[in-house]
Amino acid sequence: MDRGKDKVGYEINFTKYFYKYKPLRRLDEIKKDILSMEKETEGLLKEILE
């Protein structure tokens, strides 16, 4: 028996055991969110500069 080849410990692949797939959002939902954020921040730059 060659003790030089012994290894201590174990590597756990967390992605393999704990990852749960979440489907991507639809493009129209993302576009709607971006446009709503743009409307919310429309006047902020003017307020900061004045």
Secondary structure, DSSP 4 states (H G I P E B T S, - for coil): --GGG--------HHHHH----PPPPHHHHHHHHHHHHHHTTTHHHHHH-
